[in-house]
Amino acid sequence: MTVERPYRRTTTITLRECAELGAIFSPMGEGDASRLTQAIATLLLSAGFCITQDPVTHGYDVTMRPFGTGFGYTFVAILSESHCAIHTYPEEQYGVTVEVEFNLCYLNCDHSEKIEEARLRLIDLFRPRCVEEVEHSRKRYFTPIAASVVAA
C-alpha cells in the first residue's frame, strides 16, 4: 500500500512596483545593507520562522550578496523549516520588484500561517502596487516495508 504525504512546498511572493524599494536602495551604503539584512531577519522572526544561527558568528544565518551599484541584492535565510531567498530588483526595467521564495518542509507541520504573516509584513515593508503569489507542492509516496531478519 502506498501512502501519499505532502513533503515540500515552494511559495513565491512577487511584490511589483514597490514604493519603498527605491528609497531603500538609493543611495545604498554598507550600513544600509546591514540594516536591510536585519529588517529581513526581524520580519521572518516576527512571522514565526526560526532562523538558524551561524556557527562562526553566532548571529542569525542570513546572508546578503550585492549585484553592483544600482542593482539588486539577494538575501538567503537558513530556516529550521528549510530556507527563504529574497531577490530585489530596484532597476526600473524590472518594475522595482521584490521576489520572495519560501522553500519549506511540510512533513511535520503546516507553515501556511507563517507565510501569510510574512506576506503581510512584506507588503507593509515594501508597499507594492501589485502582489502575486504562486505555490508549488511536491508530494512523496511512501510504501511501508516489512522488516525482515536474515539469519547468517
C-alpha positions as CSV (number, residue, x, y, z in Angstrom):
1,M,0.0,0.0,0.0
2,T,1.4,3.4,-1.0
3,V,0.7,6.5,1.2
4,E,0.7,10.0,-0.3
5,R,2.1,12.7,2.0
6,P,2.9,16.4,1.3
7,Y,6.6,16.8,1.6
8,R,7.8,20.2,0.4
9,R,6.1,23.4,-0.7
10,T,7.6,26.3,-2.5
11,T,5.8,29.6,-2.2
12,T,6.9,32.6,-4.4
13,I,5.6,36.0,-3.5
14,T,6.4,38.7,-6.0
15,L,5.9,42.3,-5.0
16,R,5.8,44.7,-8.0
17,E,6.2,48.5,-8.2
18,C,7.4,48.7,-4.6
19,A,7.2,52.3,-3.4
20,E,9.8,51.8,-0.7
21,L,12.4,49.8,-2.6
22,G,13.8,52.9,-4.4
23,A,14.2,54.7,-1.1
24,I,15.9,51.8,0.5
25,F,18.5,51.4,-2.3
26,S,19.2,55.0,-3.3
27,P,21.9,55.6,-2.2
28,M,22.7,52.3,-0.6
29,G,25.7,52.2,1.7
30,E,27.3,49.4,3.7
31,G,25.3,50.4,6.8
32,D,22.1,50.4,4.8
33,A,22.7,46.9,3.5
34,S,23.2,45.5,7.0
35,R,20.1,47.4,8.2
36,L,18.1,45.8,5.5
37,T,19.5,42.4,6.4
38,Q,18.4,43.0,10.0
39,A,15.0,44.1,8.8
40,I,14.5,40.9,6.8
41,A,15.7,38.8,9.8
42,T,13.2,40.6,12.0
43,L,10.4,40.2,9.5
44,L,11.0,36.4,9.3
45,L,11.3,36.0,13.0
46,S,8.1,38.1,13.7
47,A,6.2,36.0,11.2
48,G,7.1,32.9,13.3
49,F,10.0,31.4,11.3
50,C,13.1,30.1,13.1
51,I,16.3,31.4,11.6
52,T,19.3,29.1,12.4
53,Q,22.4,30.5,14.0
54,D,25.7,30.9,12.1
55,P,28.2,28.5,13.8
56,V,31.0,31.1,13.5
57,T,29.5,34.4,14.3
58,H,26.6,33.0,16.4
59,G,24.3,35.6,14.7
60,Y,21.3,34.8,12.6
61,D,22.1,32.8,9.4
62,V,21.1,35.5,6.9
63,T,23.5,36.1,4.0
64,M,23.3,39.1,1.7
65,R,25.0,39.5,-1.7
66,P,25.0,42.7,-3.7
67,F,25.0,42.7,-7.5
68,G,26.8,46.1,-8.1
69,T,25.9,49.7,-7.7
70,G,22.3,50.4,-8.7
71,F,21.4,46.7,-8.9
72,G,19.7,44.5,-6.5
73,Y,20.6,42.2,-3.6
74,T,19.9,38.6,-2.8
75,F,19.3,37.6,0.8
76,V,19.2,33.9,1.9
77,A,18.0,33.0,5.3
78,I,18.6,29.4,6.5
79,L,15.5,28.4,8.5
80,S,14.9,25.4,10.7
81,E,11.9,24.8,8.3
82,S,14.3,25.0,5.3
83,H,15.2,28.3,3.6
84,C,13.9,31.7,2.3
85,A,15.5,33.6,-0.6
86,I,14.7,37.3,-1.2
87,H,15.7,38.9,-4.5
88,T,15.4,42.6,-5.1
89,Y,15.3,44.3,-8.5
90,P,15.4,48.1,-8.0
91,E,16.0,48.6,-11.7
92,E,13.2,50.4,-13.5
93,Q,13.1,47.9,-16.3
94,Y,12.1,45.2,-13.8
95,G,9.4,47.3,-12.3
96,V,11.1,47.9,-8.9
97,T,10.4,44.3,-7.7
98,V,11.0,42.1,-4.7
99,E,10.7,38.4,-5.1
100,V,10.5,36.2,-2.0
101,E,10.8,32.4,-2.3
102,F,9.9,30.2,0.7
103,N,11.0,26.6,0.2
104,L,9.7,24.7,3.3
105,C,9.3,21.2,4.6
106,Y,5.7,20.3,5.4
107,L,6.4,16.8,6.6
108,N,5.6,17.6,10.3
109,C,3.7,20.8,10.3
110,D,1.8,23.4,8.1
111,H,3.6,26.7,7.6
112,S,0.7,28.5,5.8
113,E,0.0,30.9,8.7
114,K,3.7,31.9,8.8
115,I,3.8,32.6,5.1
116,E,0.6,34.7,5.3
117,E,2.1,36.7,8.2
118,A,5.3,37.2,6.2
119,R,3.4,38.3,3.2
120,L,1.5,40.9,5.1
121,R,4.8,42.2,6.7
122,L,6.5,42.3,3.3
123,I,3.6,44.4,1.9
124,D,4.0,46.7,4.9
125,L,7.8,47.0,4.4
126,F,7.9,47.5,0.6
127,R,4.4,48.9,-0.2
128,P,4.0,47.3,-3.6
129,R,1.2,48.2,-6.1
130,C,0.8,44.5,-7.1
131,V,1.3,41.2,-5.3
132,E,1.4,37.8,-7.0
133,E,1.7,34.5,-5.2
134,V,2.5,31.1,-6.7
135,E,2.7,27.9,-4.8
136,H,4.1,24.5,-5.9
137,S,3.8,21.4,-3.8
138,R,5.8,18.3,-4.0
139,K,4.5,15.0,-2.6
140,R,6.3,11.9,-1.7
141,Y,4.9,8.5,-1.9
142,F,5.9,6.1,0.9
143,T,5.5,2.4,0.7
144,P,5.7,0.7,4.1
145,I,8.3,-2.1,4.0
146,A,8.0,-5.1,6.3
147,A,11.2,-5.6,8.3
148,S,12.8,-9.0,7.9
149,V,15.6,-10.6,9.7
150,V,18.1,-12.7,7.7
151,A,19.9,-15.4,9.6
152,A,23.6,-15.7,9.0
